[in-house]
Amino acid sequence: MSFGFIVAVSIGALFLPLAALFDPIVREVGFNAAASGLFAALDDAGDPTAGFAALGFVFWSILIAVCALPLAVAALIGEIAGARKWVWYVGVSGFLAAASPWIARATRGLAQAHRASPLELRIAALFFLTGAMTGWIYWLITRPGRGEARG
């Protein structure tokens, strides 16, 4: 399980920024957010390494929330429940990855946890594709039940 998980998360971590770069709206918003966050951190801290560390932490958090955590939940439940179909791994990973912004807002008790702007829906679609792809790659590598006799 661990080899398939590491490979799937790694490919998802490569796919997410590349896919964001190919979407012009997400690319523009992402660059603006990263630049403004970096400059705000530089202004507050005065230390350039603190700004880059904060930006790196944001990217790391997004990759964990979109690539690793949804797949870990899908794989753990799938292995315990004996799920053998690719639909389980693709669907649960994709759904949890797409829902991760709303889950994060709901856990913090924010009032906007149930609303979504068109940009958020576009980003959620990108997160869904990333999560679904990690689930599919995980299933391809591990293929639960492939060693059993079919009859």
Secondary structure, DSSP 8 states (H G I E B T S, - for coil): -HHHHHHHHHHHHHHHHHHHHHSHHHHHHHHHHHHHHHHHHHHHH--HHHHHHHHHHHHHHHHIIIIIHHHHHHHHHHHHHT---HHHHHHHHHHHHHHHHHHHHHHHT-GGGG---HHHHHHHHHHHHHHHHHHHHHHHHH-TTTTS---
